[in-house]
Amino acid sequence: MTQIRIRRAAELLGVSDDTVRRWVASGDLSGSTDTSGRAVVDGAELAELARGRAPEPAADGTGVESSARNRFVGLVTAVRSDTVMSQVTMQCGPFEVTSLMSTDAVGDLDLRVGVVAAAVVKATTVIVERPDTSTKEEQ
């Protein structure tokens, strides 16, 4: 069982420590203590709770359906262009997403700072990283 400390669980879900403690107190999440006496929750149970409480993605108003599952609606915060290529940066909730595309595409989509757009990610490569796993307890 992967044990995750209350503070880290709260950070991962974007809620307060008190919210995680309330979930434990209400029985929505099982809590225990680790060998050092710190309050922890089960990582697999936390993942299930996170999926169940995840909000529906915000609609971008286009009505376009897509097979891509990784769709992030956000606000364009920067556009850097030269004659051929552009770099478009968006703030999508807590995530910053940057895309490189042709300057013609930026013009066709009328992408400029302050415009709402959707970043759609469908990649053949996704890199997953983990902290040092030499201990069983998650930081």
MDTraj code that builds the backbone (N, CA, C; nanometers):
import mdtraj as md
import numpy as np

residues = "MET THR GLN ILE ARG ILE ARG ARG ALA ALA GLU LEU LEU GLY VAL SER ASP ASP THR VAL ARG ARG TRP VAL ALA SER GLY ASP LEU SER GLY SER THR ASP THR SER GLY ARG ALA VAL VAL ASP GLY ALA GLU LEU ALA GLU LEU ALA ARG GLY ARG ALA PRO GLU PRO ALA ALA ASP GLY THR GLY VAL GLU SER SER ALA ARG ASN ARG PHE VAL GLY LEU VAL THR ALA VAL ARG SER ASP THR VAL MET SER GLN VAL THR MET GLN CYS GLY PRO PHE GLU VAL THR SER LEU MET SER THR ASP ALA VAL GLY ASP LEU ASP LEU ARG VAL GLY VAL VAL ALA ALA ALA VAL VAL LYS ALA THR THR VAL ILE VAL GLU ARG PRO ASP THR SER THR LYS GLU GLU GLN".split()
xyz = np.array([
    [0.0842, -0.1176, 0.0000],
    [0.0000, 0.0000, 0.0000],
    [0.0888, 0.1240, 0.0000],
    [0.0606, 0.2158, -0.0915],
    [0.1318, 0.3427, -0.0956],
    [0.0648, 0.4382, 0.0010],
    [0.1406, 0.4908, 0.0935],
    [0.0873, 0.5854, 0.1904],
    [0.1285, 0.7262, 0.1518],
    [0.0311, 0.8169, 0.1522],
    [0.0568, 0.9561, 0.1162],
    [0.0151, 1.0441, 0.2333],
    [0.1047, 1.1318, 0.2748],
    [0.0745, 1.2208, 0.3863],
    [-0.0390, 1.3155, 0.3513],
    [-0.1117, 1.3591, 0.4523],
    [-0.2293, 1.4445, 0.4342],
    [-0.1941, 1.5705, 0.3534],
    [-0.0869, 1.6362, 0.3902],
    [-0.0485, 1.7595, 0.3219],
    [-0.0230, 1.7340, 0.1738],
    [0.0471, 1.6264, 0.1420],
    [0.0783, 1.5936, 0.0024],
    [-0.0491, 1.5562, -0.0736],
    [-0.1386, 1.4828, -0.0095],
    [-0.2667, 1.4465, -0.0720],
    [-0.3445, 1.5719, -0.1073],
    [-0.3447, 1.6686, -0.0169],
    [-0.4153, 1.7948, -0.0410],
    [-0.3529, 1.8688, -0.1600],
    [-0.2217, 1.8735, -0.1656],
    [-0.1537, 1.9392, -0.2773],
    [-0.1889, 1.8724, -0.4096],
    [-0.1900, 1.7400, -0.4115],
    [-0.2175, 1.6654, -0.5343],
    [-0.3588, 1.6882, -0.5850],
    [-0.4539, 1.7093, -0.4945],
    [-0.5931, 1.7282, -0.5342],
    [-0.6335, 1.8752, -0.5410],
    [-0.5434, 1.9652, -0.5027],
    [-0.5740, 2.1075, -0.5103],
    [-0.6755, 2.1525, -0.4072],
    [-0.6705, 2.0895, -0.2894],
    [-0.7608, 2.1261, -0.1796],
    [-0.6769, 2.1538, -0.0558],
    [-0.7417, 2.1933, 0.0525],
    [-0.6685, 2.2206, 0.1761],
    [-0.6463, 2.0917, 0.2561],
    [-0.5515, 2.0977, 0.3477],
    [-0.5282, 1.9860, 0.4405],
    [-0.6561, 1.9543, 0.5161],
    [-0.7276, 2.0600, 0.5578],
    [-0.8514, 2.0417, 0.6340],
    [-0.9564, 1.9660, 0.5535],
    [-0.9619, 1.9899, 0.4228],
    [-1.0584, 1.9187, 0.3385],
    [-1.0277, 1.7695, 0.3384],
    [-0.9010, 1.7334, 0.3254],
    [-0.8637, 1.5917, 0.3274],
    [-0.8975, 1.5314, 0.4633],
    [-0.8703, 1.6045, 0.5702],
    [-0.9043, 1.5546, 0.7043],
    [-1.0555, 1.5357, 0.7191],
    [-1.1352, 1.6275, 0.6604],
    [-1.2817, 1.6123, 0.6648],
    [-1.3252, 1.4877, 0.5881],
    [-1.2612, 1.4601, 0.4746],
    [-1.2948, 1.3398, 0.3982],
    [-1.2645, 1.2145, 0.4801],
    [-1.1549, 1.2180, 0.5542],
    [-1.1206, 1.1041, 0.6402],
    [-1.2237, 1.0926, 0.7523],
    [-1.2571, 1.2041, 0.8158],
    [-1.3534, 1.2027, 0.9272],
    [-1.4918, 1.1565, 0.8826],
    [-1.5307, 1.1902, 0.7591],
    [-1.6637, 1.1523, 0.7100],
    [-1.6671, 1.0113, 0.6521],
    [-1.5510, 0.9487, 0.6392],
    [-1.5463, 0.8139, 0.5846],
    [-1.5330, 0.8092, 0.4334],
    [-1.5223, 0.9245, 0.3678],
    [-1.5035, 0.9271, 0.2224],
    [-1.3649, 0.8763, 0.1836],
    [-1.2727, 0.8811, 0.2780],
    [-1.1342, 0.8410, 0.2559],
    [-1.0832, 0.7777, 0.3845],
    [-1.0164, 0.6647, 0.3726],
    [-0.9621, 0.5978, 0.4915],
    [-0.8284, 0.6591, 0.5295],
    [-0.8128, 0.6858, 0.6555],
    [-0.6873, 0.7405, 0.7054],
    [-0.6241, 0.6459, 0.8047],
    [-0.4944, 0.6594, 0.8201],
    [-0.4219, 0.5812, 0.9197],
    [-0.2988, 0.6611, 0.9587],
    [-0.2095, 0.6002, 1.0334],
    [-0.0834, 0.6663, 1.0677],
    [0.0311, 0.5800, 1.0181],
    [0.1384, 0.6453, 0.9777],
    [0.2550, 0.5698, 0.9328],
    [0.3397, 0.5300, 1.0533],
    [0.4534, 0.4703, 1.0301],
    [0.5384, 0.4216, 1.1392],
    [0.5934, 0.5344, 1.2251],
    [0.5919, 0.6570, 1.1719],
    [0.6373, 0.7727, 1.2493],
    [0.5230, 0.8445, 1.3184],
    [0.4007, 0.7921, 1.3051],
    [0.2857, 0.8514, 1.3700],
    [0.2200, 0.9647, 1.2932],
    [0.2596, 0.9850, 1.1678],
    [0.2005, 1.0913, 1.0856],
    [0.0740, 1.0404, 1.0174],
    [-0.0247, 1.1283, 1.0016],
    [-0.1496, 1.0920, 0.9347],
    [-0.1237, 1.0717, 0.7857],
    [-0.1738, 0.9586, 0.7325],
    [-0.1567, 0.9251, 0.5914],
    [-0.2867, 0.8683, 0.5358],
    [-0.2953, 0.8664, 0.4030],
    [-0.4072, 0.8026, 0.3342],
    [-0.3504, 0.7054, 0.2321],
    [-0.4319, 0.6108, 0.1905],
    [-0.3906, 0.5115, 0.0917],
    [-0.3885, 0.5758, -0.0469],
    [-0.2792, 0.5594, -0.1200],
    [-0.2642, 0.6207, -0.2517],
    [-0.3681, 0.5740, -0.3524],
    [-0.3988, 0.4439, -0.3555],
    [-0.4971, 0.3917, -0.4509],
    [-0.6360, 0.4457, -0.4204],
    [-0.6708, 0.4549, -0.2943],
    [-0.8011, 0.5087, -0.2555],
    [-0.8088, 0.6581, -0.2881],
    [-0.6981, 0.7288, -0.2688],
    [-0.6938, 0.8706, -0.3021],
    [-0.7127, 0.8898, -0.4526],
    [-0.6508, 0.8037, -0.5326],
    [-0.6661, 0.8125, -0.6779],
    [-0.8115, 0.7919, -0.7187],
    [-0.8780, 0.6960, -0.6566],
    [-1.0196, 0.6707, -0.6863],
    [-1.1049, 0.7919, -0.6488],
    [-1.0777, 0.8499, -0.5336],
    [-1.1506, 0.9688, -0.4896],
    [-1.1263, 1.0850, -0.5864],
    [-1.0024, 1.1007, -0.6317],
    [-0.9683, 1.2095, -0.7243],
    [-1.0446, 1.1952, -0.8550],
    [-1.0516, 1.0739, -0.9072],
    [-1.1254, 1.0522, -1.0330],
    [-1.2735, 1.0812, -1.0140],
    [-1.3288, 1.0379, -0.9023],
    [-1.4708, 1.0578, -0.8763],
    [-1.5085, 1.2031, -0.8535],
    [-1.4157, 1.2821, -0.8011],
    [-1.4439, 1.4231, -0.7709],
    [-1.3926, 1.5180, -0.8784],
    [-1.3311, 1.4655, -0.9826],
    [-1.2763, 1.5515, -1.0877],
    [-1.3891, 1.6244, -1.1592],
    [-1.3749, 1.7544, -1.1755],
    [-1.4803, 1.8295, -1.2455],
    [-1.4794, 1.7968, -1.3940],
    [-1.5944, 1.8141, -1.4567],
    [-1.6014, 1.8003, -1.6017],
    [-1.5199, 1.9130, -1.6636],
    [-1.4497, 1.8846, -1.7727],
    [-1.3742, 1.9923, -1.8375],
    [-1.4676, 2.1048, -1.8800],
    [-1.4190, 2.2257, -1.8699],
    [-1.4986, 2.3410, -1.9108],
    [-1.5229, 2.3370, -2.0610],
    [-1.6421, 2.3719, -2.1020],
    [-1.6743, 2.3775, -2.2443],
    [-1.6041, 2.4977, -2.3054],
    [-1.5545, 2.4803, -2.4276],
    [-1.4887, 2.5931, -2.4933],
    [-1.5818, 2.6643, -2.5901],
    [-1.7061, 2.6173, -2.6004],
    [-1.8052, 2.6834, -2.6835],
    [-1.8004, 2.6474, -2.8306],
    [-1.7063, 2.5602, -2.8710],
    [-1.6958, 2.5277, -3.0129],
    [-1.7921, 2.4173, -3.0543],
    [-1.8310, 2.3315, -2.9603],
    [-1.9176, 2.2197, -2.9939],
    [-1.8467, 2.1113, -3.0723],
    [-1.7159, 2.1190, -3.0827],
    [-1.6383, 2.0207, -3.1575],
    [-1.6167, 1.8968, -3.0721],
    [-1.6417, 1.7797, -3.1316],
    [-1.6130, 1.6550, -3.0615],
    [-1.4796, 1.6019, -3.1100],
    [-1.4081, 1.5338, -3.0204],
    [-1.2737, 1.4878, -3.0523],
    [-1.2460, 1.3565, -2.9831],
    [-1.1588, 1.2762, -3.0433],
    [-1.1192, 1.1511, -2.9790],
    [-1.0131, 1.1737, -2.8724],
    [-0.9518, 1.2904, -2.8731],
    [-0.8482, 1.3199, -2.7749],
    [-0.9103, 1.3362, -2.6365],
    [-0.8502, 1.2751, -2.5378],
    [-0.9007, 1.2834, -2.4008],
    [-0.8338, 1.3953, -2.3217],
    [-0.7213, 1.4391, -2.3679],
    [-0.6453, 1.5407, -2.2955],
    [-0.6712, 1.6761, -2.3593],
    [-0.7780, 1.7399, -2.3149],
    [-0.8234, 1.8674, -2.3677],
    [-0.8257, 1.9680, -2.2545],
    [-0.7504, 2.0751, -2.2710],
    [-0.7374, 2.1749, -2.1659],
    [-0.7864, 2.3097, -2.2174],
    [-0.8989, 2.3556, -2.1651],
    [-0.9504, 2.4867, -2.2034],
    [-0.8800, 2.5915, -2.1182],
    [-0.8358, 2.6970, -2.1819],
    [-0.7649, 2.7995, -2.1074],
    [-0.7604, 2.9312, -2.1805],
    [-0.6814, 3.0197, -2.1270],
    [-0.6688, 3.1559, -2.1756],
    [-0.5309, 3.1739, -2.2379],
    [-0.5267, 3.2278, -2.3593],
    [-0.3984, 3.2558, -2.4239],
    [-0.3311, 3.3681, -2.3469],
    [-0.2086, 3.3427, -2.3013],
    [-0.1357, 3.4421, -2.2211],
    [-0.0174, 3.5040, -2.2951],
    [0.0284, 3.4388, -2.4033],
    [0.1402, 3.4941, -2.4800],
    [0.1416, 3.4335, -2.6196],
    [0.1786, 3.5150, -2.7165],
    [0.1983, 3.4684, -2.8540],
    [0.3272, 3.5323, -2.9038],
    [0.4221, 3.4485, -2.9399],
    [0.5495, 3.4970, -2.9953],
    [0.5607, 3.4415, -3.1366],
    [0.5743, 3.5282, -3.2338],
    [0.5734, 3.4851, -3.3738],
    [0.6912, 3.5415, -3.4514],
    [0.7355, 3.4639, -3.5519],
    [0.8224, 3.5172, -3.6554],
    [0.7488, 3.4935, -3.7873],
    [0.8158, 3.5001, -3.8981],
    [0.7444, 3.4890, -4.0255],
    [0.6922, 3.3491, -4.0536],
    [0.7508, 3.2476, -3.9922],
    [0.7114, 3.1090, -4.0206],
    [0.6453, 3.0400, -3.9018],
    [0.7045, 3.0500, -3.7833],
    [0.6576, 2.9754, -3.6663],
    [0.6146, 3.0687, -3.5537],
    [0.5246, 3.0133, -3.4679],
    [0.4777, 3.0869, -3.3506],
    [0.4797, 2.9967, -3.2289],
    [0.4937, 3.0598, -3.1129],
    [0.4850, 2.9922, -2.9839],
    [0.3647, 3.0527, -2.9123],
    [0.2658, 2.9679, -2.8804],
    [0.1445, 3.0125, -2.8137],
    [0.1427, 2.9511, -2.6746],
    [0.1302, 3.0333, -2.5715],
    [0.1258, 2.9866, -2.4333],
    [-0.0122, 3.0138, -2.3774],
    [-0.0660, 2.9130, -2.3076],
    [-0.1990, 2.9234, -2.2483],
    [-0.1920, 2.8865, -2.1013],
    [-0.2778, 2.9478, -2.0219],
    [-0.2939, 2.9103, -1.8816],
    [-0.4237, 2.8318, -1.8736],
    [-0.4126, 2.7036, -1.8433],
    [-0.5278, 2.6136, -1.8363],
    [-0.5401, 2.5649, -1.6921],
    [-0.6175, 2.6381, -1.6122],
    [-0.6240, 2.6065, -1.4700],
    [-0.4871, 2.6277, -1.4107],
    [-0.4369, 2.5298, -1.3346],
    [-0.3046, 2.5465, -1.2742],
    [-0.1902, 2.5137, -1.3697],
    [-0.2233, 2.4768, -1.4944],
    [-0.1205, 2.4314, -1.5874],
    [-0.0944, 2.5317, -1.6976],
    [0.0333, 2.5499, -1.7281],
    [0.0722, 2.6305, -1.8419],
    [0.1017, 2.5349, -1.9571],
    [0.0404, 2.5598, -2.0718],
    [0.0583, 2.4748, -2.1890],
    [0.1149, 2.5619, -2.3007],
    [0.2221, 2.5162, -2.3634],
    [0.2822, 2.5904, -2.4738],
    [0.2805, 2.5047, -2.5992],
    [0.2406, 2.5646, -2.7106],
    [0.2338, 2.4950, -2.8383],
    [0.3152, 2.5696, -2.9424],
    [0.3835, 2.4946, -3.0264],
    [0.4530, 2.5528, -3.1410],
    [0.3704, 2.5198, -3.2642],
    [0.3422, 2.6216, -3.3450],
    [0.2607, 2.6024, -3.4658],
    [0.3013, 2.7056, -3.5690],
    [0.2484, 2.6910, -3.6877],
    [0.2815, 2.7877, -3.7920],
    [0.2171, 2.9227, -3.7598],
    [0.2812, 3.0274, -3.8037],
    [0.2258, 3.1604, -3.7857],
    [0.0962, 3.1751, -3.8646],
    [0.0850, 3.1050, -3.9776],
    [-0.0407, 3.1049, -4.0532],
    [-0.1542, 3.0482, -3.9685],
    [-0.1289, 2.9397, -3.8935],
    [-0.2323, 2.8792, -3.8082],
    [-0.2749, 2.9758, -3.6987],
    [-0.1811, 3.0495, -3.6410],
    [-0.2143, 3.1485, -3.5385],
    [-0.3079, 3.2531, -3.5966],
    [-0.2802, 3.2963, -3.7181],
    [-0.3662, 3.3945, -3.7843],
    [-0.5036, 3.3367, -3.8167],
    [-0.5070, 3.2117, -3.8681],
    [-0.6341, 3.1475, -3.9028],
    [-0.7234, 3.1309, -3.7810],
    [-0.6632, 3.0991, -3.6662],
    [-0.7388, 3.0790, -3.5422],
    [-0.7595, 3.2093, -3.4654],
    [-0.7005, 3.3167, -3.5139],
    [-0.7080, 3.4475, -3.4482],
    [-0.6632, 3.4376, -3.3019],
    [-0.5522, 3.3674, -3.2803],
    [-0.4991, 3.3504, -3.1449],
    [-0.4234, 3.4758, -3.1044],
    [-0.4635, 3.5324, -2.9924],
    [-0.3980, 3.6496, -2.9364],
    [-0.4189, 3.6478, -2.7856],
    [-0.3428, 3.7244, -2.7138],
    [-0.3529, 3.7297, -2.5681],
    [-0.4958, 3.7655, -2.5285],
    [-0.5509, 3.6860, -2.4349],
    [-0.6854, 3.7103, -2.3843],
    [-0.7933, 3.6259, -2.4490],
    [-0.7603, 3.5507, -2.5543],
    [-0.8582, 3.4658, -2.6228],
    [-0.8697, 3.3330, -2.5492],
    [-0.9927, 3.2800, -2.5379],
    [-1.0145, 3.1474, -2.4805],
    [-0.9984, 3.0454, -2.5922],
    [-0.9214, 2.9404, -2.5652],
    [-0.8960, 2.8355, -2.6638],
    [-0.8786, 2.7030, -2.5911],
    [-0.8741, 2.5961, -2.6667],
    [-0.8526, 2.4635, -2.6080],
    [-0.7215, 2.4069, -2.6610],
    [-0.6385, 2.3585, -2.5702],
    [-0.5168, 2.2874, -2.6072],
    [-0.5520, 2.1387, -2.6080],
    [-0.5362, 2.0744, -2.7214],
    [-0.5686, 1.9334, -2.7352],
    [-0.4376, 1.8577, -2.7503],
    [-0.4138, 1.7628, -2.6585],
    [-0.2883, 1.6889, -2.6574],
    [-0.3156, 1.5435, -2.6929],
    [-0.2593, 1.5005, -2.8028],
    [-0.2675, 1.3599, -2.8409],
    [-0.1271, 1.3236, -2.8876],
    [-0.0520, 1.2645, -2.7988],
    [0.0897, 1.2420, -2.8241],
    [0.1234, 1.0935, -2.8240],
    [0.2265, 1.0593, -2.8984],
    [0.2746, 0.9219, -2.8953],
    [0.3733, 0.9011, -2.7820],
    [0.4231, 1.0103, -2.7258],
    [0.5166, 1.0001, -2.6149],
    [0.4676, 1.0837, -2.4979],
    [0.4537, 1.0210, -2.3833],
    [0.4216, 1.0903, -2.2598],
    [0.5246, 1.0444, -2.1575],
    [0.5951, 1.1369, -2.1002],
    [0.6984, 1.1037, -2.0025],
    [0.6367, 1.1078, -1.8636],
    [0.6552, 1.0011, -1.7875],
    [0.6058, 0.9924, -1.6504],
    [0.7263, 0.9847, -1.5593],
    [0.7291, 1.0689, -1.4572],
    [0.8401, 1.0697, -1.3623],
    [0.7894, 1.0413, -1.2223],
    [0.8755, 0.9888, -1.1393],
    [0.8440, 0.9659, -0.9980],
    [0.9603, 1.0134, -0.9147],
    [0.9300, 1.0557, -0.7927],
    [1.0413, 1.0880, -0.7023],
    [1.1130, 0.9594, -0.6641],
    [1.2208, 0.9731, -0.5931],
    [1.2960, 0.8565, -0.5459],
    [1.2009, 0.7583, -0.4778],
    [1.2002, 0.6345, -0.5232],
    [1.1089, 0.5337, -0.4690],
    [1.1810, 0.4332, -0.3798],
    [1.2940, 0.4751, -0.3235],
    [1.3680, 0.3825, -0.2379],
    [1.2968, 0.3565, -0.1055],
    [1.2013, 0.4438, -0.0703],
    [1.1194, 0.4209, 0.0489],
    [0.9757, 0.3989, 0.0041],
    [0.8962, 0.3314, 0.0835],
    [0.7584, 0.3024, 0.0470],
    [0.6661, 0.4213, 0.0715],
    [0.7083, 0.5116, 0.1540],
    [0.6227, 0.6259, 0.1883],
    [0.6403, 0.7354, 0.0852],
    [0.5302, 0.7900, 0.0373],
    [0.5344, 0.9026, -0.0567],
    [0.5630, 1.0289, 0.0225],
    [0.6346, 1.1188, -0.0388],
    [0.6657, 1.2471, 0.0242],
    [0.5455, 1.3282, 0.0164],
])
top = md.Topology()
chain = top.add_chain()
for i, resn in enumerate(residues, 1):
    res = top.add_residue(resn, chain, resSeq=i)
    for name in ("N", "CA", "C"):
        top.add_atom(name, md.element.get_by_symbol(name[0]), res)
traj = md.Trajectory(xyz[None], top)
